[in-house]
Structures are given as C-alpha cells and as structure tokens.
Amino acid sequence: MKSKEQENYCIIVAINEKYVPFFSVLLESIVDNVDDSGKYEIVVLYSQLEDKNQKMLKVIVNRNNIRIRFLNVTRRIEGQNFFVSGEKQKAYLSKEAYFRLLAPELLPEYQTALYLDSDIVVRAGWTDIFKINLDGYLLAAVPDIWDNWKCLFKHSQLAEYRKKELNIVNNREYFNSGVMLLNLEEMRRVFKNEELLKLAVAKEWKKHDQDVMNMVCKGKVHFLSYKWNLIECPDKEALSAVSQEERRTIWECQENRLIVHFASRKPWLIRGVQNEADFWQYAIKSPYFDSLFSLFVEEQMQQGKYFEQTVFKSIRNGKIGVKFILKCISAWMKKFSV
C-alpha cells in the first residue's frame, strides 16, 4: 500500500539531542541498504533539536532517492504530561516516544509509514517490509517476546495488569512498538485527531504509549516474524521461560535478521552485545563516531585491564580492523586533549 500520489516510502523517527548520535547510525544503515528502485522520505519528529545537528544529519543523506525532513511538534504537545520525569521513571523513557501517536494527522499525504526507534540498524533486504499488506489492519509489528515471557508464570503481575488495564488476555498478542508499519489511512478513519495522544497522557501506563497502541489496536495487528525487530534476549531466565520451538524460531531469525533493535543491552555501553558488529559497522561511518566511541570508552575503562585484554584479543583475531583502530585512536586523542 502506497501513498495517494506516492513514489515515496515514509520512515518516521522521533528524537531529541541525546539520541542524535544513535539515530545517525540508523541513518547510515538506511543510506547503505536501500536500492534505487524506490524513493524514501525520513520524517524526524522533534521538539528540541539544534540546527547544527539537523544540518549534520542531512549530510549523511547523500543519495538522490532519500530525503530527510525535520518536523517540529512543539505546539502539538504543549501542556502535556508524559510521565517521563521523576524518581520512578527509567532513563530510557522520553517524551519523544509519544510523538509517533500524532503521525496519522501530521502526515496526511501518506497512507502507510514505517516507525523506527533510534536504537536500531537495518540490513540489506529491510525495505521488503513496505511490501506487507495492511488491508484490514491498523499496523504490523513483532511480538514483544522478552516482555511477554514474564506473563507465563502463575500470578504474573504483568499478565494481570494487561488483562485489567489493556484488555489483553493472550499475551502473545502484545507487540513491541520499536518497529511498526502503520496503516495511517485506516488510523485516520478509526481515531479522531490527537485521540491517541490524549489517551496516552490521560494516566501513567506501565509501558507508556506502547501499552496504549496495544490496547487500541487489539485485533487489528498483523504480527510479523522476529527478523523485522530482532532484540537480544535480556537474560537466561527469559530464555528458559520460552518454549524450545520459540527459541529455535528466534535463532533462525537471528540468521536472517533484517532490522536489529538494541532495546536490551546497548553496544555503545557494553562489549559483547548480540549483533554489536551490525551497530559499529555503521557507527564508524557516522560523523558522531567520536562521541559514540568516547561514551563506549568511558564505560569500558571502568573494567580496567579486562577491557585492554579484550580489545587486544579482538585485534589479534582480526575482529577489529585497521580503519576502526585509527578512528579509535583519533577519538581517544581528541578525548584526552580537551
């Protein structure tokens, strides 16, 4: 399904200053992994984003069939409480996640659009997601397996919460909102302007706007393979909780992954993250590599000699190339010359 006049495929992201370096890596992966057969517009929703960063991100988009547009939503969100500040909130939460709820009305020229979190990289073949038929669905997304497993136990508080607050009994039908192919045309038909946003800010949901999207789209979700939103298993307890058949499916998707989502451990903070090479492959091309690597170094230096031994072992085994080493040295020199 394409937009009414459309030659363009639409990709939506929502970021602030903090997420610019990570988004730049996603952007590099997009630029590297689209062919010339389609045209792509990347729409960046923001309320706080400096002009210099907008210009820098535009530089990355160096292909004729990709354009990037920055859309300021400040007026749309004035006076709203997003429940993302205070002692009870976690560091990964930000108000920007709520901006995607405005997509149907912000982008009337599109019938469909792909929303992506900024902590993602895409691989060759990822554009096939636009071929998925959304007739009869509000969106397409991937089951949130690494949260859903928590509902498998008796007296699960999460399962009870979903049943009571979201009217979701079958927890396999709860999706992760980091990758969503949105049927904007159908959403405009079903929901009034700003209805989703108003519902999301009406109370403090456990998983914020993700809970809201799962609740209002129940029964209208086209569930996709994990390869479209592959997330690392957070721990052994989670892995042991899912069935052997499910584990086999996940391993197969690992081999055929198309969209990698670092929603669990972050490769810019921790070494040894699953598919970290996918991230650094594009991070090294980013104009924000220095800040990404400096952040990585700061975290790793706390490990002392273990970090040095790991790096030297990787160099000897050919897992870290010359170009990467040179960029690392450059980043280090800049870091300590300040």
N, C-alpha and C positions, 0 to 999 in steps of 0.2 A: 504494500500500500504506500503510495507516494503522496506528496502534497499536490494541491489542486493544479498548479502550473508547473509542477515541480520537476526540476532536474536535480535539485539539491537533496541530500540526506542531512538531517539535522541531528547534532550531538549537543547535549546540554551538560554543563558542569556549573557548580556553584562554589566559589572560593572567596577567601579573604587574603590578606597579606601573608599570613602564616603558611598558607597552603600553596603559595605561588611556586616554590621550588619543586614540590611534589607534582603539581599539575604540569610543570614544564617537562617532566619525564613522560607523563602520559601523552603530552602533545608531541614529543619527539617520536614516541612509538606510533602514534596515529599517522604522522607525516611519512614514516618509513613503511607503513603497512597498508596503504591504500593504492589502488591502481588508477589508471587514467579513465576508466570506463564510467565513473560516476563523479558527481560534484558534491562537496561536503561543506556544510556551514557549522562551525563550532560556536555555540552561543554561551558566553560566560556571564552568569548571573552574579552580581556583587552589590555590596553597599559601601565597602571600603577597599579601594584598590588604587594605588598610586599610578599616575600617568607613566612614570618611568618603567614600571613593571608591565603595564599594558603594551608599551612600545617594545619591550624586550620579548614578550611572548609573541608579538606579531612577527618579529624577526624569525622565529622558529618556523613559522608557517610560510615556507618558501616554495610552495607548489601552486601552480595556476588553478588547480581544481579544488583547493581548500581555502576557505576564508574564515576569519575569526571575528566575531562581533561581541563587544562588551555592553551589557545591558544593566544599567543601574536601577535597582529595585527599591531604593531607599524610601521613596514616597509610599510605596505599596505596603511597607512593613512598619511604618511609624506608629509608635504607641503599643506595639505588640510585645507580650512577654513570652519568650520562647523557652523558659525554664532551662537555660543552659549556663547559668552562673550560680555561684554559691557553693557551700561546702559539700553538698550532697551530689553535685554534678561531677562527671568524669571528664578528663582532659580532652577526650576525643570528640566531645559534643560541641557543636557550634550552631549558631542560628542559620548559617548558610544552608544547612541541610533542608531547612523548611522552604527555601526559595523555589525549589522544584515544584512545589504544590501550586505555584502560580503559572506554570508552563502552559496549560491549555489556553489561558487568556492572553498571556504575553506573546504567544507565537500563533496567531490566528491563520497565518499563511501556510502552516504545516498540518497535515493530517496525522503524521506519526513523528516521533522523535526518540532518540536513544539517550537516556540519562546515565551518566557515569560518575561515580565518586572520583575524587582526585588522586586517591592512593591506588591507582590501577595502571597496568600497562596492557596494551593489546598486541596480538601476534598476527602473523600472516594468516589470512582467511577470516579475520574477525568481522569483516564487512558483510559476510553472509547473514549476519543477524538481521539485516534490513530486509531480507527475503522472507522472513517469518510472517505468516498470515495471521493478522489480528482480528479478522472478522468474528464478531460475537464476543470479543474480549476487550477489557479495559487496558490490559497491559500483559506483557510477557516478562517473566522473571524466574529466578532459580531458588529452589527451596533453601531455607536458612538452616542447613543441616547441623552446623556446630552450635546453634542455639536450640534447635528443635529436639536434639537428643536429651536435653535436660527435662523434657516433658515425658520421657519414657518411664520414669520411676513413679512408684505409688506416692501419693500425697505431694506430687510436684507442685510447688508454689507457682512456677511459671505456667504450667498447664492450667491451673485453677484461675490464674489471672487472665489468661487468654480466653478461657471459657466464659468467665464472668464479664470482663470488660470489652472483649473484642468479638464475642460470639463465635469463636473458633474452637471447635471440638477436635477436629482432625488436625493435629499439629504438623503433619506432613504438608499441609496446605498453607503454611506460613512461609513467606519468601523474604529474602534479603534484598533490601531496596538499593544496594550499591550499583546494581546494573538493572535497568528497567527499560524495556521497549514500550513506549507509551502510545496508546491509541488516543491522540489528542482530540480527534474529531468526535469520538464516542464519549470522551470525558466532558467535552463541552455540551454534549446533549444531555448527559446524566446529571452533571453538577452545575450549580449556579456559580457566577463569578465570585472568587475568593471563598467559596464554601469550604473547600478542603483546608485552607489556611485557618479559617475561623474555628473549624472543628479541632485542628491540631493544637491551637493555643488556648482552647477552652479549659484544659486541665493538664496536669503533668502525667503524660503517658510514660510507661516504663521504657519503651524504646522509641519514644518521641514520635516523629511523623511517620516512621516505618510502621508503627502499630496502627496509625490512622489509615495508611494506604492498604494494609492488610485487611482491616475491618471493612472499609467501604468498597473494596474491590473483591471481596469474598465471592467465589463462584464465577468470577469473570476474569480469572487469571490463567494465562497459558503458561504452564510450568515447563521449564527448559532443562536441558542437561547441565550438569555441573561445569562443563567445559566453557560455558558462557559467563561464569562468575566463580572461578576456582579460588577457594580460600583454604589456607593451611589449617590443618587440624590443630586446635589450640593445646591439647594435652592428651595423655594416654587414657585418662578416664573417659574423655569424649569418644576416642577411637574405639574403646572396648564396648561402649554403650550401643553403637550402631551394629547392625547385622553384618555377617560376613559377606553377604551378597551386596550390601550397600558399600562396604569397603572396597570390594572388587570393582564396583562401578566407578567409585572415586579414583581409584588407581588408573583405570582405563582413561578417565577424563584428564588425569594428570599428563598422560602421554599425548593427548590430543587437545590440550588446553588452547583456548583462543583468547580469553580475557582473564587475566590474572589479577586478583584483588587482594591487596595486602591489608585485610581487615583484622587479621590476627596479629602476628608479630611483624615489626616494621624493619625492612632491610637497611634503612638508614640509621637504625639504632642498634640492631643486633646482627651479629655474624652467624651464618648457618641457617638463615630463614629459607624455607622451601621456595624455590624459583627465584632466589635473590639475583641470580645471573640475568634473569629477564629484566629486572629493575636496573642494575648497574650497566647493562648493555646500552640503555638509553640515557641513563643519568650522566654517563661520561660525555655524551654529546651536548648536554644541556649547558646553557650559559650560567646556570645556577649550580654547576657541579661543585665549585669551591665551597659554597655554603653547605651543600649536602654532605660532602666529604668531611668538612670540618665538624659538622654535627656528629657524623659517624665516629670520627677520631676521638672527640671528647668523650663519647660513651665508651669506646673501646679502651681508651687509655686507663680507665678505671680497673681494667682487667690486668694491667701490668704486663709481666713477661709472657703471659698466656697469649696476649694479642700479638706480640712480636713473633712468637714461635709459629702462630697460625698463619701470619702473613708470609713469613719466610718459607714455610712449608708449601703454601699456595704458589709462591713464585717458582720454587723448585719443580713443582708438579705441572707447571705451565698453565695454571688456572688463572693467574694474573699476568696479563701481557705487558709489553714494554710501554705502550701508549698509556695504559692505566697507571703504571708506576710513575711515569713522567708527570702525569696530571696530579697524582697523589703528592709528589714532591713539591710541585708548584703550589698546590693548595696548602701544604704544610708550611712552606716558606712564607706565604702571604699571611698565614695564621699567626706565626710567631714573630713576624716583622712589625706587626701592628703595635 
